[in-house]
Amino acid sequence: MKRVFGDIGRRVVIAAPMAGYTDRVFRRFARKFGADLTFTEMVSAEGLVHSTKMTLKYIEYSPDEAPIGIQFFSASPEYMRQAASMVKNMGFSVIDINMGCPVRKVMKKGAGAALLANPAVALKVVEAAKSAGLPVSVKIRCGVKSCAEWKSIKRFVAELEKIGIEFLTIHPRSAAQMYSGESDWRIIRDAVQSFSLPIIGSGDLLDIDAVRERVEFAAPAGVMIARGAIANFEIFTQVRAWFEGKPTPRFSLADRARTLLEFIRQEVEFRGETQAVKWSRKFLSKLFRGFPGASNFRAQLDRLETLAQVEGLLRPLMESKFSDF
């Protein structure tokens, strides 16, 4: 991973690409709170080649979001080759190929997790991405229908290792599972023990305790945090401190509420008030869980229309004395 992270000398913590979440403001906050690397939302290679307005918007970023990678999905080596060539001089640290997305409209195109069932094409897609000269990484699941497919997936991983990808991120659920059930970190431990290729673990990393438990069990080269960072940018600070051998800070609900309010204020600057407040509801919904009276806060979300209303809703939490997270 030296071409992406240099001689960092420790495990890395990465902000996962999440459709509908990891916009420019999210990436800025992830970096500010300690993420070593951020990613664009998943981008269609075909969409970029055809330069659709929405796709071009997805790949915009500013220096305070970097280092940043771009994540593509495609089942076409030719489109991947063209898309990689288009971004090679845009300052991205790595091209990530998504072979884990379980969403039907992506898999129907033969992309995302569907590529795991077509390793010959998948390898050509990776080779095409590498033709641009940037580091290339891959994100996979443990299988398409079941993690029982892992033995055959390992043969594919061995080919990825031969090709020379920078790192492999594994979400140890099958595509059929979507996000249900529990991720099987035995898969990640097996990959770490079976390959010299750096393995990044993902799945159910919802708080620092979950990260610690799974990393100690599987010993990956790092973690990619997705849902655990929604309304909880502090998790990057905690994980990075632990990886650096420093005391792990604890954050209260009030801390998280203050951070989220600043995040929403910056979203207002980025999107405009109406759109930003609507966008922020899913983050607020995630914050309003796990404490007495949380349902009363969630019940007010659909009525939020202005930043002032958001501030009013968050004020009691910012003044609260709830226990640390």
C-alpha positions in Angstrom: 0.0 0.0 0.0 3.0 2.3 -0.1 1.9 4.0 -3.3 -1.3 5.1 -1.6 -0.3 5.6 2.0 3.5 5.9 2.0 5.4 4.6 4.9 2.6 5.0 7.3 3.8 2.2 9.6 0.4 1.3 11.1 -3.0 0.1 10.2 -5.1 2.5 8.2 -8.6 3.8 8.6 -10.6 4.5 5.4 -13.9 6.3 4.9 -16.0 4.0 2.7 -17.8 5.2 -0.4 -21.5 5.3 0.4 -24.1 6.3 -2.2 -26.2 9.1 -0.8 -23.8 9.9 2.0 -20.2 10.5 1.2 -20.4 13.8 -0.6 -17.8 16.5 -0.5 -18.7 17.7 3.0 -18.8 14.2 4.4 -15.3 13.5 3.0 -14.0 16.8 4.4 -15.3 15.9 7.9 -13.9 12.3 7.6 -10.5 13.6 6.9 -10.7 16.3 9.6 -11.5 13.6 12.2 -8.8 11.3 11.2 -9.6 9.1 8.1 -6.4 8.3 6.2 -8.3 8.0 2.9 -11.7 9.0 1.5 -13.5 7.9 -1.6 -16.0 9.4 -4.0 -19.4 7.8 -4.1 -19.5 4.8 -6.5 -19.2 6.1 -10.0 -20.3 4.5 -13.3 -17.4 4.1 -15.6 -19.8 4.3 -18.5 -21.4 7.4 -17.1 -18.0 9.2 -16.8 -17.1 8.2 -20.4 -20.3 9.7 -21.6 -19.8 12.7 -19.2 -23.2 12.8 -17.7 -23.7 15.9 -15.6 -24.4 13.8 -12.5 -21.4 11.6 -12.9 -19.1 14.6 -13.3 -20.5 16.1 -10.1 -19.6 12.9 -8.2 -15.9 13.2 -9.0 -15.4 16.8 -7.9 -13.4 17.3 -4.8 -11.2 19.9 -3.0 -7.8 19.5 -1.3 -9.2 19.2 2.2 -10.9 15.9 1.1 -7.6 14.4 0.0 -6.0 11.9 -0.2 -9.0 10.6 -2.1 -9.7 7.6 -4.2 -12.3 7.2 -6.9 -14.5 4.1 -6.9 -15.8 2.8 -10.2 -18.3 0.1 -11.1 -18.4 -1.5 -14.6 -18.5 -4.8 -16.3 -16.8 -3.4 -19.4 -13.0 -3.5 -19.6 -13.1 -0.9 -22.4 -15.2 1.5 -20.5 -13.0 1.0 -17.5 -9.9 1.7 -19.5 -11.4 4.9 -20.9 -12.7 6.1 -17.5 -9.3 5.3 -15.8 -7.5 7.3 -18.4 -9.9 10.3 -17.9 -9.1 10.5 -14.2 -5.4 9.6 -14.2 -4.3 13.3 -13.9 -7.1 14.5 -11.6 -5.1 13.8 -8.4 -6.8 10.7 -7.2 -4.6 8.5 -5.0 -6.2 5.2 -6.1 -8.8 3.7 -8.4 -11.1 1.3 -6.5 -13.1 -1.3 -8.4 -16.4 -2.1 -6.8 -17.1 -5.9 -6.9 -19.3 -5.8 -3.8 -22.4 -3.7 -4.5 -25.5 -5.9 -4.1 -28.0 -3.4 -5.6 -30.1 -5.1 -8.3 -29.7 -2.3 -10.9 -25.9 -2.6 -10.7 -25.8 -6.3 -10.7 -28.2 -6.5 -13.7 -25.4 -4.8 -15.7 -23.0 -7.5 -14.6 -21.2 -5.1 -12.4 -20.7 -4.8 -8.6 -20.9 -8.2 -6.9 -22.1 -9.8 -10.1 -18.5 -9.7 -11.3 -17.5 -12.3 -8.6 -19.5 -14.8 -10.6 -17.5 -13.9 -13.8 -13.8 -13.8 -12.7 -12.4 -13.8 -16.2 -14.2 -10.5 -17.0 -13.5 -9.1 -13.5 -9.7 -9.6 -14.0 -9.9 -7.8 -17.4 -11.7 -4.9 -15.8 -8.9 -4.6 -13.2 -6.2 -4.8 -15.8 -8.0 -2.1 -17.8 -8.1 0.1 -14.7 -4.4 -0.5 -14.1 -3.6 0.7 -17.6 -3.8 4.3 -16.5 -0.9 3.9 -14.2 -2.6 4.7 -10.9 -2.7 2.3 -8.0 -5.8 0.1 -8.2 -7.7 -1.6 -5.3 -10.7 -3.9 -5.3 -13.7 -4.2 -3.0 -15.5 -7.6 -2.8 -18.0 -9.6 -0.8 -17.5 -13.2 0.3 -19.8 -14.5 -2.4 -22.8 -13.8 -4.5 -25.4 -16.1 -3.0 -23.5 -17.3 0.1 -20.2 -17.0 1.9 -19.9 -20.8 1.2 -18.5 -19.5 -2.2 -15.5 -18.1 -0.4 -13.2 -21.0 -1.4 -13.8 -20.2 -5.1 -13.5 -16.5 -4.4 -10.1 -17.1 -2.9 -8.9 -18.4 -6.3 -10.0 -15.1 -7.8 -8.2 -13.2 -5.0 -5.0 -15.1 -5.8 -5.2 -13.8 -9.3 -5.8 -10.2 -8.1 -2.6 -10.7 -6.0 -0.7 -11.7 -9.1 -1.9 -8.7 -11.0 -0.6 -6.5 -8.2 -3.5 -4.6 -6.8 -2.6 -2.2 -3.9 -5.1 -3.6 -1.4 -8.3 -5.7 -1.2 -11.3 -4.6 0.9 -13.6 -7.5 2.0 -17.1 -7.1 3.3 -17.8 -10.6 4.6 -21.4 -10.9 3.7 -22.8 -12.3 0.5 -24.5 -10.1 -2.1 -27.7 -11.9 -1.3 -27.5 -10.9 2.3 -27.3 -7.3 1.4 -26.7 -5.8 4.9 -28.7 -8.3 6.9 -27.3 -10.8 9.4 -23.8 -10.4 10.8 -20.6 -10.1 8.8 -18.4 -13.1 9.1 -14.9 -11.8 10.0 -13.5 -15.4 9.9 -13.4 -14.7 6.1 -11.2 -11.7 6.7 -8.9 -13.6 9.1 -8.6 -16.4 6.5 -7.7 -13.9 3.8 -5.1 -12.2 6.0 -3.5 -15.6 6.7 -3.7 -16.8 3.1 -2.4 -13.8 1.1 0.5 -11.3 1.4 -1.9 -8.8 -0.3 -2.9 -6.1 2.2 -6.5 -6.9 3.4 -8.8 -4.2 4.6 -11.8 -5.3 6.7 -15.3 -3.9 6.4 -18.6 -4.8 7.9 -20.4 -4.1 11.2 -17.7 -1.5 12.4 -20.4 0.5 14.1 -18.3 1.8 17.1 -14.7 1.7 18.4 -15.4 -1.4 20.5 -16.6 -3.3 17.4 -13.5 -2.2 15.5 -11.2 -3.2 18.3 -12.9 -6.7 18.7 -12.8 -7.5 15.0 -9.3 -6.1 14.3 -7.8 -8.1 17.2 -9.5 -11.2 15.8 -8.7 -10.9 12.1 -5.5 -8.6 12.1 -6.2 -6.8 8.8 -4.0 -4.1 7.4 -6.8 -1.6 8.1 -10.5 -1.0 8.2 -13.0 0.7 5.9 -15.8 2.3 7.9 -19.2 2.9 6.4 -22.4 3.0 8.4 -20.5 3.4 11.7 -19.4 6.9 10.5 -22.9 8.2 9.8 -23.6 11.0 12.4 -20.4 9.8 14.1 -17.3 11.3 12.5 -15.6 10.8 15.9 -15.2 7.1 15.1 -12.3 8.0 12.8 -10.6 9.9 15.6 -11.0 6.9 17.9 -9.8 4.3 15.5 -6.8 6.3 14.3 -5.8 7.0 17.9 -6.0 3.3 18.7 -4.0 2.4 15.6 -1.3 4.9 16.6 -1.1 3.4 20.1 -2.6 6.4 21.8 -5.3 6.5 24.4 -8.7 6.2 22.7 -10.8 9.3 23.3 -14.5 8.9 24.3 -17.2 11.2 22.9 -20.5 12.1 24.3 -23.8 12.4 22.5 -23.4 16.2 23.0 -20.1 16.1 21.2 -21.6 14.2 18.3 -24.6 16.6 18.1 -22.3 19.6 17.9 -20.2 18.0 15.2 -23.3 17.1 13.2 -24.7 20.6 13.5 -21.5 22.0 12.0 -21.7 19.3 9.3 -25.2 20.4 8.4 -24.2 24.1 8.4 -21.5 23.3 5.9 -24.0 21.2 3.9 -26.2 24.3 3.8 -23.3 26.3 2.3 -22.7 23.5 -0.2 -26.3 22.6 -1.3 -28.5 25.5 -0.1 -30.7 25.4 2.9 -33.7 23.6 1.6 -31.8 20.7 0.0 -29.3 20.5 2.8 -31.9 20.2 5.5 -33.7 17.5 3.6 -30.3 15.7 3.1 -29.5 15.9 6.7 -32.6 14.1 8.0 -31.0 10.6 7.4 -27.9 11.7 9.5 -30.1 13.1 12.3 -32.2 9.9 12.3 -29.0 7.9 12.9 -28.0 10.3 15.7 -31.4 10.0 17.4 -31.0 6.4 18.5 -29.9 4.6 21.7 -30.9 7.2 24.3 -34.0 7.9 26.3 -36.6 9.9 24.3 -34.8 9.3 21.0 -38.1 8.4 19.3 -39.5 11.8 20.2 -36.6 13.5 18.3 -37.0 11.2 15.2 -40.7 12.0 15.1 -39.9 15.7 14.3 -37.6 15.0 11.4 -40.1 15.2 8.6 -41.1 18.7 9.7 -37.6 20.1 9.5 -37.3 22.7 6.7 -34.8 25.3 8.0 -31.4 25.4 9.6 -32.8 27.2 12.5 -35.2 24.3 13.1 -32.3 21.9 13.0 -30.4 24.0 15.5 -33.5 24.0 17.8 -33.9 20.3 17.6 -30.2 19.6 18.4 -29.8 22.2 21.2 -31.2 19.9 23.9 -28.7 17.2 22.9 -25.8 19.6 22.8 -26.7 20.5 26.4 -27.3 16.9 27.5 -25.4 14.7 29.9 -25.9 11.4 28.3 -23.1 8.8 28.7 -20.2 8.6 26.4 -20.2 6.5 23.2 
